[in-house]
Amino acid sequence: MRLALYDIYMSKILSIETSIAVCSVAIHENGELLALAELHQDNVHGSKLVPLIKSLLAEGGYSPKSLDAIAVAQGPGSYTGLRIGVSTAKGLAFAHDLPLIGLDSLDGLGARLVGQVENGSFIVPMIDARRMEVYAKVLDANGETLVPLKPVILEEGVFDELLNSGLVYFLGNANKKTEAFLNHANGRYIDKLNSAAGLGKLAYQKYVEKDFVDIAYFEPNYLKEFMVLKSKKNPLLT
């Protein structure tokens, strides 16, 4: 019955992902990727995001009138990147009378591995914060949340319980410092970053369920609460 319900909803959704240095936009139809454009450069969101969107629409022969919704990664991540991405998404949604969909940046990142890892393994999308701090959450192989988003201090034993339970696939821009800190046979470090390509299926699900945000009140999730989590226990499994 759920699949039949999804079949009757046809949608083209423009997705925006600016949680990290990558400036990324995509168009999906019914959750399937149609077009993608992104820049892997620092500090370009303010000057390049809107031209990137216009270019993507023009090259694919799309117009704002052909879209059914706007989706945006709402955080956590870079303060400046999130502010620009969310502001742009709100402006487009308001100007063209389109519903706005807010998505967790780590869910979008983790979605890039769903269907590609073994059953019983774990997906841990991470976004670098500062020093030895990361934003992280734990997903199962199907992308379902096992442990919700938390700020984490990389310290001794932080992921041990998880690593001792099975294969753990880390991905995101915190991989380099995490891999240097951890030494465990079950750790796998996948070279994938936040991308609008990973937002499509999540956005489509919310579109079908009419899970939209209020444009006037929607704000990024900056998430800065590290000090309360300093512990030698595993903050992801407590």
N, C-alpha and C positions, 0 to 999 in steps of 0.2 A: 504493500500500500504506500509506503514511503517513497519507493522508486517511482511509482505511478504519479504521485504528487509532484515530484521533481520534474518529471517529463513534461508537465504542462506549463512550466515556467521557462520562458525563453528570455535570456538577458545578456546584454553586453555591458560589462562593468570596466571602468577605468580604475586601475589601482595605482597608488602612489606609495613608495617606500623610501623614506629619508632618515631612517633611524641611525645610520652610521654614515661614513664618508661616501658610500655608494649612493648616487642619485638615480633612482630607478622608477620607471613607469611601464605599465603593461595594460593590454586590453585582453580580457577573457570573454568568451561566450559560453554560457552554461558551465563555467568552471574550467574550460579548456583554453589554453593559451593561443591567442591569435597573433599578437605582436608585442615586442619587448624592445625598450630602449633604455640604456643606462650608461652612466659615466662613473668610472672608478677614479675620482679625483677629490682631493680635499677642498673644502670651502667653496663649492660651486653651487650649492643648492639655491642660494638667493638669486644668482644670475642665470642659472641654466635650467632650473626645473620647469618654468613655464614654457620657454622655447622648446624644451625636450618633449613636453606634452603636445604642443602644437605640431611639431615635426612628426611625432608618432601618429597623430590623427590624420595629418595630411598624407603621409606616405601610405597609410592603409586605406585611404579613401573614406575615412570616418568623419563625422562631425559631432559636436556635443548633442545635437538632436537625435543622433542614432544611439546614444547611450541610455541605459536604464538606471544606472546608479554610479556613484563615486565611492571608492573604498580607499582607506588610508591606514597605514601602520601608525598606531597611536602611541607607541612606546612599550617598554623603556628604550632609552638610547640617548643620542646627542641632543642636548637642549636646543641648540640652534637648528639642527636638522629637523627635529620633530616640530618645532614651532613653525618653520617654513612649510613643511609638508602638510601639516594640519590646516594652517591658514589658507594654503592654496586649495586644498580639497574643499574646505568650507566655502570659499569664494566661488568655485566652480559649481558646487551643488546648489548654492543659493541663486547664482546668476541664471542657471538653466533649469531650475525647479526640479532637481533630481534628489532622490534620497541619499543620505550619507551613511556609510558603513564604517565603523571603527573596529580595527583588528589589533590584537596583541602582536607586537613585533616578534616575540619569540615563538609564537604559534606559527607565524608565517615563515620564519626561518626553519623551524623543525619540520614543517610540511614538505620541505625540499628533500627530506629523506624518507618520508612515509612511502611504504611499498617497496623500499629498496634494502631493508635490513631484516634480519632473521626474527621470527616470532620469539618472544621471550627476552629480546634484547631491549636496551633503553636508548632513547634519543635525548641528548642534553644540549639544546640550543643555548648559546651564551653570547652576550654582548659585553664587550670590554667597558669598564667604568673608569677606574683610575687606580694607580699603584697596583696592589694585588687584589683588586675588587672586580667582581663581575656581576651581571644580572643573569640568572639562570632559572630553568624549570626542567622538570623531568617528564618526558612523554613515553608512552609505550610504542611498539612498532607500528601501530595503527594511527598514531598521532593523538591518542587520548591522554589527557593530563593525569599523571600519577601524583606529582607534587607541584603545586602552583608556583607561580613566579615569586622569586625571592632574591634580594641582594645577598651576595655571598662573599665572604673573605676567603681567599685561597690560603689555607694554612694546613698544617700537618693533619692528615686523616680526613680532610673535608669530604672526599668522595669515596672513601674506602668501603663503606657499607654497600654502596651502590655497585662499585667495581667488583666486589666479592660475590655479588648476586648474579652476574652475567656480563655479556658484552655491553659496553657503553660507548655510544657514538657521540662524540663531541663535535659541534660545528659552530662556526661563527668567528668573529674577529678577535675573540679571546683565546683561540686555540693555541697560538704560539706560546704565550706565557703559561697557559695551563699545562701544556705538554712538557715544558721545561721544568715545571714544579712537580708533576706527578710521574711516577714510574710504576706502571701496573700492566700486566700482560693483557688484561681485558679492555684496556683503553684503546679506542680507535679515533683518530683525528681526521675529520673529513674537510676538504678544502672547498667549503661552500659558505657564502656570505648572505646577508639579508638581500633579498631581491623581490621586486614586485611580481616576479614569476611565481613565487610561492604563495601569493595571496588569493589566487583565483578561486580555488575550491572552497576556501574558508569564506570568502566574500559571497560566493553563490549560495552557500548554505544559509547565510544570514539574510540574503535577499529573499530566498524562498520563504523563510520564517518571518519575514518583514521585521527583522531585528535591526532597526535603524536608530541612529543617534539624533538628538536634537541639535540642529546646526548652531543655534544661538548659544547653547551652554556647553557644547563639546570642547574638551581640552585635552592636550597630550598627557600621557602618564609618565612623568619624569622620573619618579621613583628614586628617592635619595634617602635611604634609611639604613646605612651600613652599621652604624655604631652599635645597634641593639643586637647584632648577630655575631659578635666576636665570641667564639666558643671553640673548644677543641673537639666538640661533638659535631656530627654531620648535620649542618643546618638544612640540608635538602631532604632528610629522612626523619625529621622530628616533628 
